[in-house]
Amino acid sequence: MNIIEKLISGYPTGDVSPQDFIDHLSIGADGWISSWIAVALAVIFGLLVYIIPIIITEKDKVGPYPLWLHSFYCAADFMGIWVFLDAWKNYDNFALFLLLAIGEAIWVGMEIFSLQRALTYEKDINWKPGTPFKTRMTDVIIQVLLSYVSLNLLRFELHDSTMWKFWIFTQVLITTIPGLVLAKRGYRKGHSLLLHIVFICVAVVSFNPWCNMWLAIAPDFFSLSANPWYYITGLVCLILSIRGLITYIKLPDIKD
């Protein structure tokens, strides 16, 4: 099969299951050290893309992410809590599943905090001035609910018992959307140089073909030969994250 046929009609023949985590991350398994390094890097940068925006939002009273992105992440990570707890219960209490569930709970806490700030600090950005709190809160609940049911539908249709197939879309969004929001706003407030550097690091860590968390867990599904669209998408994400950094550098601090 040539590369054009592969891109049009080729599909990965492998799959992703909780057993893949155990096979590749158990101490003593082939490549377990590099696999844990890949996981650790992804988790560290995953925390930074929320910790840094929370600090920025408290300082500037506006954050870098649109409301719908907070809603999407809140739904995805809430689902992750019980998905990984279920894997932990059914796969011999493998430690990483419990750590991932705890991590997801921490992310959900940060996302709820960010949604609360969006309801207050960014109410005139997300809604018409004077919109009642009840209306704003209803909008948030609807967004989270729609994200939650849609992501569960996707997880079931993909037979994605660990969310590993769709979870990469969280990285696609985080490395691209903030830069696009920044360009539309036209000023730096609510963003930072460090944050946009972190977005570039996330793109590199998530999509490099040598040591990324998805490849480390499921090489049969996420290798370059099995899944070229994964790496094409990663290249686009890297380019857009670099574009976001350049946009930040060029813009004024506040709206003229």
Phi, psi and omega in degrees: 000123179282174187296324180294315178297321179299317182287329183273315189231007179269145179223149177300139178268343178277183179215181179230128179221164177305331180296330178299323177298315181294317183296326187257347184243356176293138180300128182100345177291157179301124177072019186294329180293312179295328178294316178293325177298316179298317178295315182299317179297317180296319180293316180300311180290330175297323176290320182297325182287355171247324180296314181297312177299326177297316178298316179297315182297320178294329181278314188263348184064023173203143183248176185274348187253143174290159182304316185296332180290319174301316181297317179299312182293323179299315179294315183297316184283330174296317176299322181298328180303305185281336175296314182283329174295321178296318178295319179300319181291322188266351182235059170057035177052042179300127193301322185298324180298319177292319178298319178294321178297317178296317177301318178297321178297321177296315178299317179300319177301316179293325181288321176297318176301316181293323177295322178296320178293324177295325179292334184252298183294324188250023185296326180278349173274320185270339181221164174297142177306135180091000179296128183299151179301321181300319179294317180297317181294321178298319178300316180297314180299318180296317179298314180295316180297315180297319177297318184295311182290324181293318180292324176293322176300315179297318181298318180291317182293330178273358186053047189260078188292342180243005182067009188292332181285313183272342187298335180296337179293338173296326178285323176302313183291316186290333181273348185242316188295316181303321179295323178291321176296317179301313181298323180289321179292316177088014177207160187282335186308131184094358178230175175207158178300315181301317182298318182287333171292320178297320178301319178296317178298321178299316179298317180293312182296323185279330191240001178293144186276010184248320185208076172242157188299322182291316178296320182298324182276319186225073183297331180290338182258328188246013176289160180299321181288325182278330189219068183296331180297330176302315184279331172295316176300318179298321178296317177298318179298318179297315180299315181290328177291322175294319176301320178298319178296315179298319177300315179301315182299324185279338188277156173287163182295318181228166181294131180293000000 
